Amino acid sequence: MAHPAQEETVQLVKEIFSTYLKERNQRQTPERFMVLEEIYRAEGHFDADDIFFNMKNAGTRVSRATVYNTLDLLIECGLVQRQQFGKNQYYYERSYAYQQHDHMICKECGVVIEFCDPRILEIQTLMEKIHNFKVEAHSLHLFGRCTDVKSCEKRQESGDKIKSLSSET
């Protein structure tokens, strides 16, 4: 059962997406809204295939093309962000009503650790003032290696697609 606040967010993003589609004379298909719901009920980062297979396994008839096209529309209207953690692999995450955060990525096992530090926002605000610049978005990815070598090796051996370990600060 979903949390009431999550359901409120899902309804709100559906309204935002509906308005966006109307303004651009795009079709408001049930499949597009099912993709949006799947994303806003998912946790952390995901790739397009994660969404496709989750929906397929739940018995939803949706094509891969619909998932990719809907992701592009959701990025355009600001409801989803695309992140590139590897060379060719894109991951997506919700961007409405979720706290700004940054990422540490292990180059060995691929684990992604989300973190939030208010000092980053303070630096951003200071840089805006110093350089007379308005930041509209930021993306911070720190690449390195896990210091817990055994856990890192275990993730590499098992091929676990662990992509998000949230850290509360």
C-alpha atoms as an extended CHARMM CRD file, in Angstrom:
* protein
*
       169  EXT
         1         1  MET       CA              0.0000000000        0.0000000000        0.0000000000  PROA      1               0.0000000000
         2         2  ALA       CA              1.4460000000        3.3740000000       -0.9970000000  PROA      2               0.0000000000
         3         3  HSD       CA              1.9330000000        6.1760000000        1.4750000000  PROA      3               0.0000000000
         4         4  PRO       CA             -0.7500000000        8.9460000000        1.2800000000  PROA      4               0.0000000000
         5         5  ALA       CA              1.8950000000       11.6270000000        0.6190000000  PROA      5               0.0000000000
         6         6  GLN       CA              3.2580000000        9.5050000000       -2.2430000000  PROA      6               0.0000000000
         7         7  GLU       CA             -0.2490000000        9.1910000000       -3.7050000000  PROA      7               0.0000000000
         8         8  GLU       CA             -0.6800000000       12.9800000000       -3.4840000000  PROA      8               0.0000000000
         9         9  THR       CA              2.6110000000       13.4250000000       -5.3550000000  PROA      9               0.0000000000
        10        10  VAL       CA              1.5430000000       10.8870000000       -8.0190000000  PROA      10              0.0000000000
        11        11  GLN       CA             -1.7380000000       12.7540000000       -8.5760000000  PROA      11              0.0000000000
        12        12  LEU       CA              0.0660000000       16.1000000000       -8.7400000000  PROA      12              0.0000000000
        13        13  VAL       CA              2.6790000000       14.9270000000      -11.2610000000  PROA      13              0.0000000000
        14        14  LYS       CA             -0.0890000000       13.3890000000      -13.3840000000  PROA      14              0.0000000000
        15        15  GLU       CA             -1.7900000000       16.7990000000      -13.5100000000  PROA      15              0.0000000000
        16        16  ILE       CA              1.4890000000       18.5260000000      -14.3900000000  PROA      16              0.0000000000
        17        17  PHE       CA              2.1750000000       15.9560000000      -17.1380000000  PROA      17              0.0000000000
        18        18  SER       CA             -1.3900000000       16.2570000000      -18.4600000000  PROA      18              0.0000000000
        19        19  THR       CA             -1.0780000000       20.0470000000      -18.7140000000  PROA      19              0.0000000000
        20        20  TYR       CA              2.3220000000       19.7040000000      -20.3950000000  PROA      20              0.0000000000
        21        21  LEU       CA              0.9400000000       17.2930000000      -23.0010000000  PROA      21              0.0000000000
        22        22  LYS       CA             -2.1270000000       19.4690000000      -23.6850000000  PROA      22              0.0000000000
        23        23  GLU       CA             -0.0130000000       22.5970000000      -24.1880000000  PROA      23              0.0000000000
        24        24  ARG       CA              2.0880000000       20.7680000000      -26.7910000000  PROA      24              0.0000000000
        25        25  ASN       CA             -0.8290000000       19.0110000000      -28.5120000000  PROA      25              0.0000000000
        26        26  GLN       CA              0.5860000000       15.6220000000      -27.5040000000  PROA      26              0.0000000000
        27        27  ARG       CA             -1.6910000000       12.6290000000      -26.9780000000  PROA      27              0.0000000000
        28        28  GLN       CA             -2.6000000000       11.7860000000      -23.3820000000  PROA      28              0.0000000000
        29        29  THR       CA             -2.4800000000        8.0220000000      -23.6030000000  PROA      29              0.0000000000
        30        30  PRO       CA             -3.1320000000        5.7240000000      -20.6390000000  PROA      30              0.0000000000
        31        31  GLU       CA              0.2640000000        4.0750000000      -21.2960000000  PROA      31              0.0000000000
        32        32  ARG       CA              2.1240000000        7.3610000000      -20.8010000000  PROA      32              0.0000000000
        33        33  PHE       CA              0.4390000000        7.8720000000      -17.4590000000  PROA      33              0.0000000000
        34        34  MET       CA              1.1540000000        4.2670000000      -16.4340000000  PROA      34              0.0000000000
        35        35  VAL       CA              4.8640000000        4.8670000000      -17.1380000000  PROA      35              0.0000000000
        36        36  LEU       CA              4.7190000000        8.0430000000      -15.0250000000  PROA      36              0.0000000000
        37        37  GLU       CA              3.0340000000        6.1880000000      -12.1570000000  PROA      37              0.0000000000
        38        38  GLU       CA              5.5770000000        3.3580000000      -12.3170000000  PROA      38              0.0000000000
        39        39  ILE       CA              8.4050000000        5.9030000000      -12.0500000000  PROA      39              0.0000000000
        40        40  TYR       CA              6.8710000000        7.7950000000       -9.1330000000  PROA      40              0.0000000000
        41        41  ARG       CA              6.1540000000        4.5950000000       -7.2190000000  PROA      41              0.0000000000
        42        42  ALA       CA              9.6810000000        3.2360000000       -7.8070000000  PROA      42              0.0000000000
        43        43  GLU       CA             12.6000000000        3.8990000000       -5.4870000000  PROA      43              0.0000000000
        44        44  GLY       CA             15.9440000000        5.4230000000       -6.4040000000  PROA      44              0.0000000000
        45        45  HSD       CA             17.5090000000        5.1930000000       -9.8530000000  PROA      45              0.0000000000
        46        46  PHE       CA             16.3000000000        3.0180000000      -12.6940000000  PROA      46              0.0000000000
        47        47  ASP       CA             16.9830000000        2.4960000000      -16.3560000000  PROA      47              0.0000000000
        48        48  ALA       CA             14.3880000000        2.3060000000      -19.1090000000  PROA      48              0.0000000000
        49        49  ASP       CA             14.4830000000       -1.5020000000      -19.1170000000  PROA      49              0.0000000000
        50        50  ASP       CA             13.7600000000       -1.5960000000      -15.3670000000  PROA      50              0.0000000000
        51        51  ILE       CA             10.5470000000        0.3410000000      -16.0190000000  PROA      51              0.0000000000
        52        52  PHE       CA              9.6560000000       -1.7690000000      -19.0740000000  PROA      52              0.0000000000
        53        53  PHE       CA             10.1790000000       -5.1310000000      -17.3080000000  PROA      53              0.0000000000
        54        54  ASN       CA              8.4610000000       -4.0120000000      -14.0720000000  PROA      54              0.0000000000
        55        55  MET       CA              5.4100000000       -2.9970000000      -16.0760000000  PROA      55              0.0000000000
        56        56  LYS       CA              5.5090000000       -6.1300000000      -18.2520000000  PROA      56              0.0000000000
        57        57  ASN       CA              5.8270000000       -8.3850000000      -15.1820000000  PROA      57              0.0000000000
        58        58  ALA       CA              2.8470000000       -6.6150000000      -13.6170000000  PROA      58              0.0000000000
        59        59  GLY       CA              0.8110000000       -7.4820000000      -16.7090000000  PROA      59              0.0000000000
        60        60  THR       CA              0.7910000000       -3.9950000000      -18.2320000000  PROA      60              0.0000000000
        61        61  ARG       CA              0.9330000000       -3.9810000000      -22.0270000000  PROA      61              0.0000000000
        62        62  VAL       CA              3.4060000000       -1.2650000000      -22.9490000000  PROA      62              0.0000000000
        63        63  SER       CA              6.1020000000       -1.1640000000      -25.6120000000  PROA      63              0.0000000000
        64        64  ARG       CA              9.7530000000       -0.3310000000      -25.0350000000  PROA      64              0.0000000000
        65        65  ALA       CA              9.3460000000        2.5860000000      -27.4770000000  PROA      65              0.0000000000
        66        66  THR       CA              6.5180000000        4.0060000000      -25.3450000000  PROA      66              0.0000000000
        67        67  VAL       CA              8.7190000000        3.7960000000      -22.2410000000  PROA      67              0.0000000000
        68        68  TYR       CA             11.6370000000        5.5840000000      -23.9660000000  PROA      68              0.0000000000
        69        69  ASN       CA              9.3990000000        8.2210000000      -25.5760000000  PROA      69              0.0000000000
        70        70  THR       CA              7.5740000000        8.8740000000      -22.3070000000  PROA      70              0.0000000000
        71        71  LEU       CA             10.8900000000        9.2110000000      -20.4480000000  PROA      71              0.0000000000
        72        72  ASP       CA             11.9600000000       11.8600000000      -22.9920000000  PROA      72              0.0000000000
        73        73  LEU       CA              8.7000000000       13.7830000000      -22.4490000000  PROA      73              0.0000000000
        74        74  LEU       CA              9.0500000000       13.5220000000      -18.6630000000  PROA      74              0.0000000000
        75        75  ILE       CA             12.6030000000       14.8890000000      -18.8620000000  PROA      75              0.0000000000
        76        76  GLU       CA             11.4160000000       17.7900000000      -21.0480000000  PROA      76              0.0000000000
        77        77  CYS       CA              8.7140000000       18.7560000000      -18.5620000000  PROA      77              0.0000000000
        78        78  GLY       CA             11.0350000000       18.4430000000      -15.5470000000  PROA      78              0.0000000000
        79        79  LEU       CA              9.4140000000       15.4500000000      -13.8320000000  PROA      79              0.0000000000
        80        80  VAL       CA             12.3550000000       13.0860000000      -14.4240000000  PROA      80              0.0000000000
        81        81  GLN       CA             16.1220000000       13.6160000000      -14.4910000000  PROA      81              0.0000000000
        82        82  ARG       CA             18.5590000000       11.5870000000      -16.5650000000  PROA      82              0.0000000000
        83        83  GLN       CA             21.9440000000       10.7490000000      -15.0580000000  PROA      83              0.0000000000
        84        84  GLN       CA             24.9070000000        9.1270000000      -16.7710000000  PROA      84              0.0000000000
        85        85  PHE       CA             27.0120000000        7.1380000000      -14.3220000000  PROA      85              0.0000000000
        86        86  GLY       CA             28.9280000000        4.9790000000      -16.8190000000  PROA      86              0.0000000000
        87        87  LYS       CA             30.0380000000        5.3190000000      -20.4080000000  PROA      87              0.0000000000
        88        88  ASN       CA             26.8120000000        4.3640000000      -22.1890000000  PROA      88              0.0000000000
        89        89  GLN       CA             24.3660000000        3.6930000000      -19.3840000000  PROA      89              0.0000000000
        90        90  TYR       CA             21.6880000000        6.2260000000      -18.5170000000  PROA      90              0.0000000000
        91        91  TYR       CA             19.7240000000        6.0770000000      -15.3020000000  PROA      91              0.0000000000
        92        92  TYR       CA             16.6600000000        8.0790000000      -14.4610000000  PROA      92              0.0000000000
        93        93  GLU       CA             15.1290000000        9.3490000000      -11.2490000000  PROA      93              0.0000000000
        94        94  ARG       CA             12.0960000000       11.3240000000      -10.1620000000  PROA      94              0.0000000000
        95        95  SER       CA             12.7390000000       15.0240000000       -9.8380000000  PROA      95              0.0000000000
        96        96  TYR       CA              9.4690000000       16.5050000000       -8.5620000000  PROA      96              0.0000000000
        97        97  ALA       CA              9.0410000000       16.8910000000       -4.7830000000  PROA      97              0.0000000000
        98        98  TYR       CA             12.2920000000       15.0630000000       -4.0410000000  PROA      98              0.0000000000
        99        99  GLN       CA             15.2200000000       16.6110000000       -2.2410000000  PROA      99              0.0000000000
       100       100  GLN       CA             18.1990000000       17.7020000000       -4.3380000000  PROA      100             0.0000000000
       101       101  HSD       CA             20.9770000000       15.1930000000       -3.9110000000  PROA      101             0.0000000000
       102       102  ASP       CA             24.2910000000       14.2200000000       -5.4120000000  PROA      102             0.0000000000
       103       103  HSD       CA             26.0010000000       10.9230000000       -6.1890000000  PROA      103             0.0000000000
       104       104  MET       CA             29.1170000000        8.8750000000       -5.4140000000  PROA      104             0.0000000000
       105       105  ILE       CA             29.7080000000        6.0530000000       -7.9170000000  PROA      105             0.0000000000
       106       106  CYS       CA             32.0490000000        3.1050000000       -7.4730000000  PROA      106             0.0000000000
       107       107  LYS       CA             34.0020000000        2.4650000000      -10.6780000000  PROA      107             0.0000000000
       108       108  GLU       CA             34.4670000000       -1.1990000000       -9.6980000000  PROA      108             0.0000000000
       109       109  CYS       CA             30.9920000000       -2.4790000000       -8.6960000000  PROA      109             0.0000000000
       110       110  GLY       CA             28.8340000000        0.3830000000       -9.9770000000  PROA      110             0.0000000000
       111       111  VAL       CA             27.0290000000        1.0580000000       -6.7230000000  PROA      111             0.0000000000
       112       112  VAL       CA             25.5250000000        4.5550000000       -6.5330000000  PROA      112             0.0000000000
       113       113  ILE       CA             25.3710000000        6.2590000000       -3.1540000000  PROA      113             0.0000000000
       114       114  GLU       CA             23.0780000000        9.2720000000       -2.9090000000  PROA      114             0.0000000000
       115       115  PHE       CA             23.9480000000       12.0240000000       -0.4780000000  PROA      115             0.0000000000
       116       116  CYS       CA             22.7530000000       15.4770000000        0.3900000000  PROA      116             0.0000000000
       117       117  ASP       CA             24.8920000000       18.1210000000        2.0170000000  PROA      117             0.0000000000
       118       118  PRO       CA             23.4720000000       21.6400000000        2.5080000000  PROA      118             0.0000000000
       119       119  ARG       CA             26.9560000000       23.1250000000        2.1110000000  PROA      119             0.0000000000
       120       120  ILE       CA             26.7650000000       22.3540000000       -1.6230000000  PROA      120             0.0000000000
       121       121  LEU       CA             23.7220000000       24.6240000000       -1.9270000000  PROA      121             0.0000000000
       122       122  GLU       CA             25.5730000000       27.3020000000        0.0630000000  PROA      122             0.0000000000
       123       123  ILE       CA             28.5220000000       27.0930000000       -2.3590000000  PROA      123             0.0000000000
       124       124  GLN       CA             26.1420000000       27.2550000000       -5.3180000000  PROA      124             0.0000000000
       125       125  THR       CA             24.4370000000       30.3660000000       -3.9100000000  PROA      125             0.0000000000
       126       126  LEU       CA             27.8020000000       32.0130000000       -3.2510000000  PROA      126             0.0000000000
       127       127  MET       CA             29.0250000000       31.2290000000       -6.7970000000  PROA      127             0.0000000000
       128       128  GLU       CA             25.8140000000       32.7270000000       -8.2330000000  PROA      128             0.0000000000
       129       129  LYS       CA             26.4730000000       35.9960000000       -6.3420000000  PROA      129             0.0000000000
       130       130  ILE       CA             30.1770000000       36.1550000000       -7.1590000000  PROA      130             0.0000000000
       131       131  HSD       CA             29.7220000000       35.4430000000      -10.8640000000  PROA      131             0.0000000000
       132       132  ASN       CA             26.3480000000       37.1370000000      -11.4110000000  PROA      132             0.0000000000
       133       133  PHE       CA             24.8840000000       33.8470000000      -12.6040000000  PROA      133             0.0000000000
       134       134  LYS       CA             21.6320000000       31.9700000000      -11.9830000000  PROA      134             0.0000000000
       135       135  VAL       CA             22.0430000000       28.1970000000      -11.6270000000  PROA      135             0.0000000000
       136       136  GLU       CA             18.9910000000       26.3690000000      -12.9560000000  PROA      136             0.0000000000
       137       137  ALA       CA             20.1880000000       22.8440000000      -12.1900000000  PROA      137             0.0000000000
       138       138  HSD       CA             23.2720000000       21.0800000000      -10.9750000000  PROA      138             0.0000000000
       139       139  SER       CA             24.6800000000       17.5900000000      -11.1430000000  PROA      139             0.0000000000
       140       140  LEU       CA             27.5250000000       16.3630000000       -8.9730000000  PROA      140             0.0000000000
       141       141  HSD       CA             28.9970000000       12.8890000000       -9.5170000000  PROA      141             0.0000000000
       142       142  LEU       CA             31.9930000000       11.7670000000       -7.4870000000  PROA      142             0.0000000000
       143       143  PHE       CA             33.6990000000        8.6950000000       -8.9780000000  PROA      143             0.0000000000
       144       144  GLY       CA             35.9220000000        6.4070000000       -6.9430000000  PROA      144             0.0000000000
       145       145  ARG       CA             36.0860000000        2.9800000000       -5.3260000000  PROA      145             0.0000000000
       146       146  CYS       CA             34.3350000000        1.3650000000       -2.3680000000  PROA      146             0.0000000000
       147       147  THR       CA             36.6040000000        1.0920000000        0.6660000000  PROA      147             0.0000000000
       148       148  ASP       CA             34.6520000000       -1.9780000000        1.8240000000  PROA      148             0.0000000000
       149       149  VAL       CA             36.4910000000       -4.2220000000       -0.6490000000  PROA      149             0.0000000000
       150       150  LYS       CA             34.6430000000       -7.4370000000        0.3110000000  PROA      150             0.0000000000
       151       151  SER       CA             31.1790000000       -5.9390000000       -0.3120000000  PROA      151             0.0000000000
       152       152  CYS       CA             32.3990000000       -4.3800000000       -3.5470000000  PROA      152             0.0000000000
       153       153  GLU       CA             33.8280000000       -7.7040000000       -4.7860000000  PROA      153             0.0000000000
       154       154  LYS       CA             30.6270000000       -9.5170000000       -3.7900000000  PROA      154             0.0000000000
       155       155  ARG       CA             28.5330000000       -7.0450000000       -5.8450000000  PROA      155             0.0000000000
       156       156  GLN       CA             30.8770000000       -7.5160000000       -8.8210000000  PROA      156             0.0000000000
       157       157  GLU       CA             30.7360000000      -11.3400000000       -8.6230000000  PROA      157             0.0000000000
       158       158  SER       CA             26.9710000000      -11.5340000000       -8.1910000000  PROA      158             0.0000000000
       159       159  GLY       CA             26.2780000000       -8.9280000000      -10.8680000000  PROA      159             0.0000000000
       160       160  ASP       CA             23.8580000000       -7.2630000000       -8.4680000000  PROA      160             0.0000000000
       161       161  LYS       CA             22.2860000000       -4.2240000000      -10.0580000000  PROA      161             0.0000000000
       162       162  ILE       CA             22.4750000000       -2.2960000000       -6.8250000000  PROA      162             0.0000000000
       163       163  LYS       CA             22.1560000000        1.2510000000       -8.0540000000  PROA      163             0.0000000000
       164       164  SER       CA             21.0590000000        3.2480000000       -5.0970000000  PROA      164             0.0000000000
       165       165  LEU       CA             21.9740000000        3.1790000000       -1.4490000000  PROA      165             0.0000000000
       166       166  SER       CA             20.4360000000        6.2720000000        0.0730000000  PROA      166             0.0000000000
       167       167  SER       CA             22.3010000000        7.9010000000        2.8900000000  PROA      167             0.0000000000
       168       168  GLU       CA             20.3690000000       10.0750000000        5.2820000000  PROA      168             0.0000000000
       169       169  THR       CA             22.1750000000       13.1580000000        6.5230000000  PROA      169             0.0000000000
